[in-house]
Amino acid sequence: MPHPAQDIRKAFDAAAMADYDGLRRQLVPGFDDLYGAVLAVPGWPADAAPRILDIGAGTGLLSGLAQAFWPAAQITLIDLSPEMLARARERFAAMGRAVDIVTGDIAGPLPDGPFDAVVSALAIHHLGDTDKQALYRRIFGLLKPGGWFLNAEQLLGPTDAVHRLYQAEWLRRVRGAGVAEEELTAARERMRFDQEATLSDQLQWLTDIGFIDVDCFYKNFRMGTFGGRRPEV
C-alpha cells in the first residue's frame, strides 16, 4: 500500500538530523560513479551556466556536486522534507551560492521551467508506477529542447531471483563499508516507503513519452543512472 507523503517526510526529516550525507556514501555502493554519471552525460563545459532542477533534492548532495562542477549553474531544489532542505541551505551558503529552494511533493506541481536538465537521486522510487510515469511526462514538458533528464536510482530486479540477488549484494556491501547495525535498521525503516520499478520498464516509459537517446549510463546491481533527452525540435 502506498504510504502518505507525510509519513515519508517524517522519516527523512529524522534522517536529516544524523550525518545523512556520510551515511549515504556508505549505503549506496558505487556512490561516486552513480552520481558522477549524472554530471558526465550532458557534456557541458566547466564554464557552462545551465538551469538545473533537482527533484527530491534532500540535503542537496547531488545539486551541490552539480554546482561545484558548473559554478555558474542556476539550480532549483524541491523536496518534501523541510529538515533536509535546511541542510541544503547550509550546504549552498557554505559554498557562497544562491539557489532556489522549494518545499513540495514531487508528485505534485513542479517549479516552472524551462530547464537545461532535470536531475534526481534516489527519490523517484518513492512514487508508485503511475505517479512515476506522470512525473516523467511533467519533466519532459519542463525541459528545453535538447535538455536532459537524468535519474540516479534504486531499481527493482527484472525477476524475483535477481531482486533477491540485488538485496543480498547490497547488504553485503554496506556491511563491508562499516555501516553499524543501528544505522542499517534505520535505513531499512526508510526503505519501507520504496516502490521501485525495473530499469527496462522505466526506459520504455521515457521512450514512449518522447525522450530520445534513452539509456542506462551506469549500473551496479540495484543502483543505476538512466535518462534521456528532449528532442531539439
MONORDA-V233980 format. One record per residue. RES is the residue in one letter. PSI is psi in whole degrees, 0 to 359 (999 if undefined). NEAR is the number of other ideal C-beta (glycine too) atoms within 12 Angstrom. D_LAST is the distance of its C-alpha to the last C-alpha in Angstrom with 2 decimals. Layout:
RES | PSI | NEAR | D_LAST
RES | PSI | NEAR | D_LAST
//
This chain:
M | 134 | 8 | 40.13
P | 146 | 18 | 37.36
H | 141 | 23 | 38.82
P | 149 | 15 | 38.56
A | 326 | 24 | 36.32
Q | 331 | 15 | 39.48
D | 318 | 20 | 41.03
I | 316 | 33 | 38.12
R | 316 | 29 | 38.27
K | 319 | 23 | 42.01
A | 319 | 31 | 41.71
F | 335 | 38 | 39.24
D | 316 | 26 | 41.16
A | 319 | 19 | 44.14
A | 327 | 32 | 42.32
A | 338 | 33 | 41.28
M | 340 | 19 | 44.98
A | 185 | 25 | 45.47
D | 74 | 19 | 44.07
Y | 317 | 34 | 40.79
D | 315 | 27 | 38.87
G | 319 | 19 | 41.68
L | 322 | 28 | 42.02
R | 320 | 38 | 38.33
R | 325 | 22 | 38.63
Q | 326 | 25 | 41.62
L | 351 | 36 | 40.18
V | 94 | 35 | 36.90
P | 136 | 29 | 37.75
G | 26 | 27 | 35.48
F | 308 | 30 | 34.36
D | 319 | 21 | 33.42
D | 323 | 20 | 31.27
L | 308 | 38 | 29.66
Y | 323 | 38 | 28.65
G | 329 | 23 | 28.15
A | 326 | 32 | 25.39
V | 321 | 38 | 23.30
L | 329 | 35 | 23.83
A | 326 | 22 | 23.42
V | 315 | 30 | 20.08
P | 331 | 33 | 17.66
G | 19 | 19 | 19.62
W | 148 | 24 | 19.72
P | 165 | 13 | 22.86
A | 334 | 17 | 25.80
D | 11 | 11 | 25.34
A | 157 | 20 | 21.79
A | 62 | 17 | 21.61
P | 152 | 36 | 18.98
R | 121 | 31 | 19.09
I | 136 | 46 | 20.10
L | 125 | 45 | 21.23
D | 112 | 52 | 24.02
I | 137 | 46 | 24.86
G | 44 | 46 | 28.41
A | 340 | 47 | 29.10
G | 230 | 43 | 32.88
T | 6 | 40 | 34.76
G | 24 | 42 | 31.66
L | 310 | 40 | 32.37
L | 314 | 44 | 28.81
S | 332 | 49 | 27.51
G | 320 | 35 | 30.66
L | 319 | 35 | 29.84
A | 320 | 49 | 26.33
Q | 322 | 35 | 28.03
A | 326 | 24 | 30.46
F | 319 | 29 | 27.82
W | 87 | 29 | 25.75
P | 333 | 22 | 28.44
A | 4 | 20 | 26.19
A | 146 | 37 | 23.86
Q | 114 | 27 | 23.71
I | 136 | 41 | 24.46
T | 134 | 37 | 24.92
L | 140 | 47 | 27.07
I | 135 | 41 | 27.80
D | 158 | 44 | 30.69
L | 335 | 35 | 33.36
S | 113 | 38 | 36.32
P | 324 | 23 | 37.79
E | 317 | 25 | 39.95
M | 315 | 40 | 37.09
L | 332 | 33 | 35.25
A | 321 | 24 | 38.54
R | 324 | 33 | 38.53
A | 317 | 39 | 34.96
R | 318 | 28 | 36.16
E | 320 | 21 | 39.03
R | 309 | 33 | 36.81
F | 330 | 32 | 34.60
A | 319 | 17 | 37.66
A | 331 | 14 | 39.32
M | 351 | 21 | 36.33
G | 30 | 11 | 36.54
R | 144 | 26 | 32.99
A | 127 | 15 | 31.86
V | 162 | 31 | 29.36
D | 129 | 27 | 28.46
I | 127 | 32 | 30.24
V | 129 | 27 | 29.88
T | 118 | 24 | 32.33
G | 163 | 25 | 30.75
D | 127 | 24 | 30.16
I | 348 | 38 | 26.81
A | 352 | 28 | 27.26
G | 203 | 18 | 27.07
P | 144 | 17 | 24.87
L | 160 | 34 | 23.00
P | 151 | 30 | 22.72
D | 138 | 15 | 20.08
G | 200 | 26 | 16.83
P | 157 | 24 | 14.43
F | 149 | 37 | 15.37
D | 334 | 33 | 14.43
A | 143 | 43 | 16.28
V | 126 | 51 | 18.23
V | 160 | 51 | 21.29
S | 152 | 44 | 24.41
A | 115 | 41 | 27.69
L | 48 | 41 | 30.18
A | 318 | 40 | 29.46
I | 339 | 42 | 27.27
H | 358 | 34 | 30.02
H | 351 | 39 | 32.05
L | 150 | 34 | 29.99
G | 168 | 20 | 30.67
D | 319 | 22 | 28.21
T | 317 | 15 | 27.15
D | 326 | 23 | 26.57
K | 311 | 35 | 24.67
Q | 321 | 24 | 22.17
A | 320 | 22 | 21.95
L | 317 | 38 | 21.43
Y | 324 | 41 | 18.61
R | 319 | 23 | 16.81
R | 320 | 29 | 17.57
I | 316 | 42 | 16.40
F | 318 | 34 | 12.91
G | 340 | 25 | 12.91
L | 345 | 31 | 14.31
L | 143 | 38 | 11.89
K | 156 | 26 | 9.79
P | 129 | 19 | 6.30
G | 355 | 23 | 8.17
G | 153 | 34 | 11.19
W | 143 | 44 | 13.96
F | 126 | 51 | 16.35
L | 130 | 47 | 19.68
N | 114 | 49 | 22.87
A | 111 | 47 | 26.32
E | 161 | 46 | 28.19
Q | 132 | 43 | 31.39
L | 151 | 36 | 31.11
L | 136 | 28 | 33.16
G | 151 | 27 | 34.73
P | 339 | 22 | 33.80
T | 164 | 12 | 37.50
D | 319 | 12 | 40.39
A | 317 | 11 | 42.06
V | 322 | 19 | 39.11
H | 323 | 23 | 38.65
R | 323 | 17 | 42.35
L | 314 | 17 | 41.88
Y | 312 | 30 | 39.07
Q | 317 | 24 | 41.39
A | 320 | 17 | 44.38
E | 321 | 21 | 42.59
W | 313 | 33 | 41.18
L | 318 | 23 | 44.71
R | 317 | 16 | 46.25
R | 319 | 25 | 43.91
V | 324 | 32 | 44.15
R | 322 | 19 | 47.90
G | 334 | 14 | 47.97
A | 356 | 23 | 46.08
G | 17 | 15 | 48.98
V | 127 | 27 | 47.59
A | 152 | 18 | 50.65
E | 326 | 13 | 51.37
E | 316 | 12 | 51.23
E | 325 | 24 | 47.69
L | 320 | 24 | 46.74
T | 317 | 14 | 48.17
A | 320 | 23 | 46.14
A | 318 | 33 | 42.93
R | 327 | 20 | 43.78
E | 316 | 20 | 44.39
R | 328 | 35 | 40.87
M | 351 | 27 | 39.59
R | 336 | 18 | 41.10
F | 358 | 32 | 37.92
D | 137 | 30 | 35.70
Q | 65 | 26 | 33.70
E | 156 | 30 | 32.02
A | 158 | 35 | 29.68
T | 155 | 29 | 29.40
L | 315 | 35 | 26.79
S | 320 | 22 | 25.98
D | 316 | 22 | 25.47
Q | 323 | 38 | 23.11
L | 322 | 30 | 20.95
Q | 319 | 20 | 20.84
W | 316 | 32 | 20.00
L | 317 | 37 | 16.95
T | 316 | 23 | 15.83
D | 326 | 17 | 16.67
I | 331 | 28 | 14.68
G | 1 | 22 | 11.40
F | 148 | 32 | 11.66
I | 171 | 23 | 11.46
D | 36 | 25 | 14.14
V | 130 | 30 | 16.48
D | 166 | 26 | 19.98
C | 118 | 27 | 23.26
F | 345 | 32 | 23.71
Y | 140 | 31 | 27.33
K | 137 | 27 | 29.96
N | 90 | 28 | 33.64
F | 247 | 28 | 35.28
R | 355 | 37 | 34.17
M | 132 | 37 | 31.90
G | 149 | 40 | 28.34
T | 120 | 40 | 25.15
F | 169 | 40 | 22.02
G | 198 | 43 | 18.41
G | 181 | 36 | 14.81
R | 143 | 31 | 11.43
R | 135 | 32 | 8.41
P | 154 | 19 | 5.44
E | 329 | 11 | 3.82
V | 999 | 8 | 0.00
//
